[in-house]
Amino acid sequence: MDKRRLMGTDLDVSVICYGPMRAPQAHDDPAVRQHQRAMEVAIERGVNLIHSSYEYGVRWLMTPVLRNHPERHDLLHVIKAPVPDWDDDGFDPAKLEARIDDALRELCTDRIALVQWMWRCRPHEEAPRLTLLAKIRDAVGECFERLRDKGKVAHMGCFPYFPQSAGAALDIPGNRALIAYYNPIEMEMRPLIQDAAARGQGFLAIRPLYEGVLTSRYADHAALPREHRLAKPKYATAFAHRARLAAVLPEAAADMTRFAIRFPLLTASCASVIVGLNSEAQVHELCDHAQGVRPDDVTVARVKRVFDEMSQQEG
């Protein structure tokens, strides 16, 4: 498995990051063992970066795989940590540390390599988010410094939701990485990814397949079974964008899954793609697709032109 250095850190991470986002929450779900096997195979394939969140409710599924794994001390964990959460009254350092302590125990590790810090508030809009961040940014930086001194965490990254929030988050003391949705039809963060790189901060991409729209399995929104989750009207625009990509880029038309998984890695500062891996077959498919990707600004520019055209039409 190819690895890249996450800019601004000492972490050499696999270009595919294991994500359990769609793993079953129920202990008696028959798919539990399938998902555990997917995690085992991912590690066998050389995936050393593991993404998780207490919000997914699936770490109990991961713990047995990790507890006695011979490579568990070589694995790097990135965890979501939304503090403050939606209805919290400001930033609480004790709550953040408690979230990290829970993760250390459940993931059977001595240190969290990268904390995906998030701040939430209501309303979920740029203006109140920026106001809140201005109030808490120094306390957040100081908290992470203390946690590093304790040996509980190595680095801090930020998932900012919106572009202006991303720009402000890059200034948080000690921030080392931007973590954001990024794929051929979600490129709003492209300027911030470049800004982060100019500051010596790395990038991790989430949602490369846009919830399944950017795969070779489904090409026509109208042809989906009515009961399929992607048949909802809200996905019509995404499928239209997908069709435009396939019409303009032969590589996307040939194999959309392969193209979408490789796309974030065409940007040099993108170290890894965080993706849900739900079966052994999917692990092998996506790991194979992610091998041998080299930065390619020309292809990224072509995709960006399609993105800009589609955004103008939608506007």
N, C-alpha and C positions, 0 to 999 in steps of 0.2 A: 504494500500500500504506500503510495506516494505521501510524503510529509512536507509541510511547509512551516517555516518559523512564523509565529504570530507576531507581527511587527510590534515593537515596544515591549516585548516580553522575552523570557528565556524558554518559551514553550514551543517545541517542535510537534505539531499536531497532524494527524491524518487528515487528508483532504475530504474525507467523509466523516461526519460526526454522528454517532448513533443517537437517535432520538426515540423515546418511548411514547410519543404524544398520543398514539392511537391504540396503545396496549389496553387490555381489558382491566377494569377496576374491580370486578367481582372475582373473588377467590375461586368460585366454582365454575367460572367460564371455561368451556372446553378449549379456548384458544390460548390459555395461559402458557402451556408448555410450548406452543408454537412461537410465541413471542420471546420466551426465555431462550429457545434454541436460536432464534434470530440474533439475539444479543451475543450468545456464545460464538456463533459463526462469524459475526462482525469482528469480534476480538481475534478469532483465529485468522481472519483475513488481514489483520494489521490495524484495524480501527483502534486508536488509543484515546480518542476524545469522546466522552460520554456526556450527553446533555440530559438534565432532569429537572423536575419541579415538584414540590409538594402539592401544587395545585392539580397535577395530573392524577394524583391518587394511585400511582402504580409502583412506587419505590419498593413496596413489599414484594413485588414480582422480581425486581432487580436484585434485592439483597441476597437471595440464595445463590444466584449466579456469581456474585462478587465476593461473598464471604470467604471462601477458600480457594478462589481462583489463583493459580500460580503467577499470573501477571497483574494481579490487582494493584500492586505497588507501582507498576509502570503506567497505569491508566491515569488520564487527566480528566478531571470532572469540571464541567461548567454547569452552574445551577442558577435558576431564576430566583430572584429575591426581591419581590415587590414590597418595599418599605420606604415610604408609607403606602399602604393599600388604599382602596377606594374611599373608605369612610374613616380612616385614621386621622387623628389630630396632630399632624406634623410628623417629623422624623423621630423614631425611637431606636437608639443604638442597641438597647437590650433586645428588642424584637428582632433586629437584624442578626445579632449574634446567636439568638435562639434558633433562628432559621438555619443558620450555618451549622450549629451544633447538631441539629436534627439530621442534616444532610451528611455530616461526617459519620454519624452512627449508622444511618440507613444505607449509605454507599460503601461502608467498610473501608474508609480511607482516612489518612492522617491529615490531609490538607485538600482544600478546594483550590484547584488551579486557577479558575476564573469565575468570579461572581458576576452574573448578568443582573446588575442592579437596575431596578425600575422604580419610578415614583408615579403614583396614581392620585388622582383627585377628581372631584366632580365640580363643574362639568368637565368632561373629557375633551378639552379644547386647549389650543396653544397658549392663549393669554393667561388663564389661571395656572397652567402648568409652569410657565416661565416665572410667574410671580412666586409660586411655591419653591421652585428650584433656587431662586435667588436667596430665599430665606434659609435654606437648609444645606446649600452646597458645601460650606466650610465644615459643618458638622458631619456630613457624609464623608468627606475626605479624611477628617480626623479619625472617624470610626474605622475606616478601612486601614488606616495606618496602624491603629492599635491591634486590629485583627491580624495584620501581617506580622507585627512584632510578637504576637502570641503563637505564630506559626499555623494559624487556622486557615488562612487564605494566602494565595500568592499574588494574584492580580485582580483588578477591578475592571469590568467592562460595563457598558450601558446600553440598554434597550430603550430608546427615547420615544417611540411611537411616531412622532412627527418631525419634519425637517428642521423647523426652528428650535424645537426642543433638542434635537441632535446637535445643532450648532452650539447651543448653550452647554450641553453635557460634556462636550469635548474639553471645556475649560475647567471641569471639576478636578481639583488636585488629586493626582494619582490615577486618573482614568487612563487606561491602556488600550481600550478597544471599543469600537462601535459594533453593535449587534443589531441586525435589522432585517425585515423582510426585503428580499431582493431576488428578482427573477426577470425574465424578458418582458413581462407585462406589469411589473411593479418596479419602476426605476426612479421613483421620486427621491430616493436617498443617494443616487449617484453622485451629486456634487458634494455631499457630506462625506461619502466614502473617500473621495479624492482629498477633501480637506483634512480628514483624519490622517491619511497617509502622509500628507505634507507636514503634519505635526509629529510624525513618527508613531502614530497609533494604528493598530491593525483592524481587521474586519472579519466578522463571521456572518455568513448569509443564512437566513431562515426562510422557509417556505419556497424552496426552489421549484417545486412542481405545482405551485398555486392550488393546493388542496386537491390535486388530481386533474385539473384542467390541462396542465402542460405535460401530458403523457401521450404515448402512442396508442393507448387503449381507447380513448374517446376523442373524436375529432369534430363531431357534429352535435351541437346542443339539441337541435330539434329531434334527433334520432334516439336520444336517451330515453329509457323507460320512464314513465311518468313518476314512478315511485323512487327513482334514483335521486340521491341527495344533490347531485350536480344538475338535475333537471329544473331546479328552482329558477324562477325568472332572474334572480339577482346574478346568476352566472352567465346570462346571455351575452353581456358586454365582454366578459373575459374570453368566451369562446369566439366572439367576433375578432378580438385582438389575436387570438391564437391562429385563426384562419389567415389573417393578414401576414403573420410571421411565416406561416407555411408557404404562402404564395410568393414571398419575397426572398426567403432564405432556403435554398435547396437542402441544407443540412438539417434544418428544422422539419421540413417536409419528409425527409427520409426516415428520421427517428426522433420524434419530439422528446421522448423521455431522455434519451442520450444528450440531445442538445441542451435541454433545460438543466440537467444535472451539471453539465460542464460549464454552462454560461457564467455563473458567478466566479468560477476559477479562472476565467479569461482576464480578470482584473488582478494585477500582481499582488495587491495588498490583501486580497481575500485568502485567508489561510485554510478555511474549511467550510463545508456546506452541511448545515444541520438539517437532517431529514429523518422522518419517521421510517424505521425499518421494521417491518411487520412479519416477515417470513424469511426462511433461509434462501428461497429463490430470489426474493427482492434484494437481499443483502448482496448476493453474488452479482446480480444485474447492475445495481447502482455502483458497487465498488469497481466493477469492470469499466463502467462508463467514465468514472472519475480519474482513471489512470492516464498519465501522459499528457495532461492538459498544460499548455504553456500560455502565458499572457498574450493577448491578442487584441490590441486597441482598435484595430480595423473592424473586426467583427462586432465588437461592443458598440462602435459608432454606427454601424449599420442597424443594429437592433435599436439603438437610441433614436434613430430617425423614424423608425416604425412607431416606437413608443410616443414620440412627439406628435406624429401625424394622428395617431389614434386619440391622443389626449385632446387635440384640437377639435376633432370631430365630436368627441364626447362633451366638450365644453360648449 
